[in-house]
């Protein structure tokens, strides 16, 4: 589905980023993987290479405008174009998860808002500048159901996710007339990710719940009575990045398995 597509993934060393990278590679995309630390990104690139895929790793801070621009230019020089930009940037939640808002200082509150929205804006803007020339491209991001639900003890994480989804709509309104689609994924809680484990640890000390009980409570809120897997997120990401999803832009795909109604 992605044969001959050139994809750049930010945060490729994380759970969602690495899963999407593997899925894109299986579908024929040429990959340029980035992250703030080279080692985990290089590990993903090597795994993909060992199965016959094409992936190149680079250390890129998605908050560094010049670094993002320089890397994208190198991608365009090597591959000739950029077809897909996927933002899977994440940060540890240990500094703000589990703290009531009335006890949260402004730096802790604003941290996720600044990092998630700025990294998405910079990577999307730089990618769009390369895509405009070909009047083609797909810009993607991943959020969570915090964007639409009041979930306690999550600090500025919810506002950050809501801002990313709002930015997706604004980017699409400006870029879709030039052939560039902008879409997002909003998955349900994924036990394989460090993000969910951090959310559990932030509550475990006061709730007394086990990891298994925490997952069961979250799963009980879905129609399927189970949580999502990284593979399911990655499969939808492939479709959304492909030409088969050409009619979708300015929208967030609801992958909350029924726990959040549209």
Phi, psi and omega per residue, in radians:
X1 nan -0.330 -3.111
X2 -2.112 0.430 -3.134
X3 -1.013 2.315 3.116
X4 1.235 0.184 3.086
X5 -1.568 2.495 3.101
X6 -1.873 2.057 -3.043
X7 -2.100 2.377 3.031
X8 -1.958 2.233 -3.139
X9 -2.084 2.187 3.101
X10 -1.729 2.360 -3.045
X11 1.340 0.604 -3.042
X12 -1.258 -0.192 3.124
X13 -1.519 -0.154 -3.139
X14 -1.490 -3.128 -3.078
X15 -1.065 -1.004 -3.119
X16 -1.179 -0.764 -3.121
X17 -1.034 -0.767 -3.129
X18 -1.236 -0.660 3.112
X19 -1.127 -0.745 3.109
X20 -1.143 -0.684 3.118
X21 -1.041 -0.817 3.133
X22 -1.101 -0.738 -3.132
X23 -1.153 -0.754 3.102
X24 -1.060 -0.728 -3.127
X25 -1.112 -0.744 3.131
X26 -1.077 -0.495 -3.125
X27 -1.633 0.189 2.968
X28 1.722 0.068 -3.109
X29 -1.320 2.604 2.959
X30 -1.582 2.185 -2.951
X31 -1.949 2.451 2.991
X32 -2.162 1.875 -2.998
X33 -1.774 2.398 -3.115
X34 -2.341 2.800 3.056
X35 -2.987 2.909 3.139
X36 -1.206 -0.503 3.072
X37 -2.021 2.262 -3.026
X38 -1.225 -0.667 -2.995
X39 -0.948 -0.938 -3.133
X40 -1.132 -0.571 3.117
X41 -1.213 -0.718 3.129
X42 -1.135 -0.604 3.104
X43 -1.085 -0.737 3.102
X44 -1.135 -0.757 3.137
X45 -1.078 -0.700 3.128
X46 -1.162 -0.675 3.102
X47 -1.081 -0.748 3.141
X48 -1.167 -0.739 3.120
X49 -1.089 -0.605 -3.114
X50 -1.208 -0.301 3.114
X51 -1.808 0.194 3.079
X52 1.641 0.052 3.122
X53 -1.467 3.003 -3.140
X54 -2.009 1.977 -3.118
X55 -2.575 2.357 3.115
X56 -2.143 2.337 -3.088
X57 -1.786 2.574 3.086
X58 -2.612 2.591 3.057
X59 -1.572 1.926 -3.107
X60 -2.388 2.188 3.046
X61 -1.491 1.985 -3.077
X62 -1.193 -0.100 3.062
X63 -1.682 -0.054 -3.121
X64 -1.758 1.818 -3.053
X65 -0.997 -0.768 -3.110
X66 -1.192 -0.657 3.129
X67 -1.147 -0.728 3.114
X68 -1.122 -0.773 -3.127
X69 -1.112 -0.800 -3.131
X70 -1.083 -0.750 -3.140
X71 -1.148 -0.776 -3.141
X72 -1.102 -0.625 3.095
X73 -1.136 -0.662 3.105
X74 -1.165 -0.627 3.077
X75 -1.115 -0.827 -3.140
X76 -1.087 -0.657 3.131
X77 -1.170 -0.686 -3.106
X78 -1.382 -0.795 -3.012
X79 -1.745 -0.231 3.110
X80 1.620 -0.297 -3.098
X81 -3.009 3.032 3.003
X82 -2.214 2.085 -3.109
X83 -1.714 -0.609 -3.041
X84 -2.380 2.321 3.007
X85 -2.144 2.071 -3.106
X86 -2.047 2.100 3.136
X87 -1.686 1.898 3.091
X88 -2.101 0.495 -3.122
X89 -1.133 2.351 3.102
X90 -2.442 2.836 3.108
X91 -2.341 2.670 3.065
X92 -1.077 2.437 -3.123
X93 -1.666 0.146 -3.042
X94 -1.105 -0.397 -3.101
X95 -1.463 -0.235 -3.092
X96 -2.391 -0.369 3.126
X97 -1.240 2.445 3.092
X98 1.527 -0.011 -3.124
X99 -1.854 2.178 3.099
X100 -1.031 2.569 -3.114
X101 -1.025 -0.604 -3.120
X102 -1.217 -0.273 3.116
X103 -1.854 0.021 -3.041
X104 -1.606 2.246 3.115
X105 -1.408 2.884 -2.978
X106 -1.143 -0.564 3.127
X107 -1.165 -0.740 3.102
X108 -1.131 -0.712 -3.133
X109 -1.120 -0.786 -3.037
X110 -1.393 -0.278 -3.077
X111 -0.936 -0.980 -3.134
X112 -1.151 -0.605 3.137
X113 -1.089 -0.819 -3.123
X114 -1.130 -0.855 -3.036
X115 -1.218 -0.829 -3.095
X116 -1.158 -0.824 -3.069
X117 -1.273 -0.688 -3.120
X118 -1.180 -0.768 3.138
X119 -1.107 -0.706 3.115
X120 -1.147 -0.773 3.137
X121 -1.070 -0.833 -3.095
X122 -1.130 -0.815 -3.114
X123 -1.177 -0.671 3.127
X124 -1.175 -0.794 -3.116
X125 -1.081 -0.809 -3.127
X126 -1.143 -0.679 3.107
X127 -1.158 -0.747 -3.114
X128 -1.053 -0.651 3.130
X129 -1.069 -0.559 3.081
X130 -1.420 -0.541 -3.068
X131 -1.349 -0.505 -3.082
X132 -0.977 -0.682 -3.095
X133 -1.049 -0.624 -3.138
X134 -1.646 -0.060 -3.086
X135 0.869 0.774 -3.117
X136 -2.809 2.520 3.075
X137 2.719 2.843 3.124
X138 -2.335 2.189 3.081
X139 -1.927 2.254 -3.010
X140 -2.332 2.725 3.022
X141 -2.579 2.951 3.086
X142 -2.196 2.324 3.102
X143 -2.141 -2.819 3.100
X144 -2.458 3.005 -3.120
X145 -1.232 -0.118 3.019
X146 -1.020 -0.416 -3.125
X147 -1.125 -0.407 -3.052
X148 -2.156 -0.018 -3.081
X149 -2.251 2.555 3.042
X150 -1.491 1.698 -3.120
X151 -1.866 2.057 -3.047
X152 -1.161 2.738 3.048
X153 1.097 0.531 3.120
X154 -1.974 0.129 3.051
X155 0.982 -2.335 -3.138
X156 -1.549 0.185 -3.103
X157 -1.128 -0.761 3.119
X158 -1.068 -0.885 3.072
X159 -1.008 -0.611 3.119
X160 -1.129 -0.762 -3.141
X161 -1.173 -0.688 3.112
X162 -1.119 -0.682 3.129
X163 -1.141 -0.699 3.097
X164 -1.067 -0.730 -3.129
X165 -1.193 -0.648 3.084
X166 -1.144 -0.716 3.123
X167 -1.114 -0.626 3.085
X168 -1.015 -0.763 -3.122
X169 -1.189 -0.716 -3.125
X170 -1.186 -0.759 3.097
X171 -1.026 -0.748 -3.141
X172 -1.111 -0.733 -3.129
X173 -1.031 -0.601 -3.121
X174 -1.521 -0.593 -2.975
X175 -1.720 -0.466 -3.102
X176 -1.009 -0.659 3.081
X177 -1.075 -0.296 3.113
X178 -1.778 0.279 3.038
X179 1.525 0.162 -3.092
X180 -1.867 2.097 3.100
X181 -1.548 2.538 3.089
X182 -2.280 2.066 -3.053
X183 -2.439 2.833 3.112
X184 -2.367 2.881 3.063
X185 -2.102 2.387 3.098
X186 -2.166 1.499 -3.073
X187 -1.383 2.822 3.001
X188 -1.299 2.989 3.103
X189 -0.965 2.370 -3.077
X190 -2.112 1.927 -3.089
X191 -1.031 -0.420 -3.105
X192 -1.309 -0.172 -3.067
X193 -1.676 2.656 3.092
X194 -1.203 -0.457 -3.120
X195 -1.059 -0.778 -3.128
X196 -1.212 -0.660 3.117
X197 -1.108 -0.662 3.100
X198 -1.148 -0.692 3.118
X199 -1.108 -0.677 3.103
X200 -1.145 -0.823 -3.096
X201 -1.108 -0.544 3.131
X202 -1.195 -0.411 -3.101
X203 -1.865 -0.344 -3.022
X204 -1.078 -0.650 -3.064
X205 -1.138 -0.500 -3.123
X206 -1.767 -0.455 -3.064
X207 -1.597 -0.485 -3.100
X208 1.354 0.110 3.139
X209 -1.268 2.641 2.973
X210 -1.551 2.900 3.095
X211 -1.019 -0.705 -3.141
X212 -1.160 -0.735 3.130
X213 -1.149 -0.682 3.109
X214 -1.037 -0.787 3.130
X215 -1.153 -0.671 -3.136
X216 -1.112 -0.696 3.116
X217 -1.106 -0.786 3.125
X218 -1.139 -0.725 -3.122
X219 -1.138 -0.572 -3.096
X220 -1.135 -0.322 -3.121
X221 -1.532 -0.116 3.137
X222 -1.664 2.785 3.092
X223 -1.199 -0.526 -3.075
X224 -1.512 -0.175 -3.093
X225 1.044 0.577 3.032
X226 -2.636 2.920 3.130
X227 -1.688 2.903 -3.074
X228 -1.405 2.734 3.065
X229 -1.915 2.769 3.090
X230 -1.080 -0.624 -3.133
X231 -1.076 -0.659 -3.142
X232 -1.173 -0.697 3.094
X233 -1.112 -0.796 -3.101
X234 -1.101 -0.664 3.138
X235 -1.111 -0.705 3.111
X236 -1.214 -0.638 3.105
X237 -1.049 -0.697 3.105
X238 -1.053 -0.852 -3.140
X239 -1.051 -0.816 -3.100
X240 -1.136 -0.516 3.128
X241 -1.424 -0.269 -3.052
X242 -1.515 2.904 3.111
X243 -1.170 -0.291 3.135
X244 -1.203 -0.304 3.118
X245 -1.791 0.484 -3.047
X246 -1.046 -0.358 -3.139
X247 -1.554 0.069 -3.071
X248 -1.988 2.110 3.045
X249 -2.742 2.740 3.134
X250 1.154 0.484 -3.067
X251 -2.450 2.801 3.083
X252 -1.999 2.187 3.139
X253 -1.350 2.141 -3.123
X254 -1.398 1.890 3.115
X255 -1.984 0.527 -3.080
X256 -1.503 0.171 3.034
X257 0.985 0.624 3.050
X258 1.609 -0.151 -3.108
X259 -1.308 -0.272 3.097
X260 -2.302 1.974 -3.136
X261 -1.403 2.470 3.021
X262 -1.429 nan nan
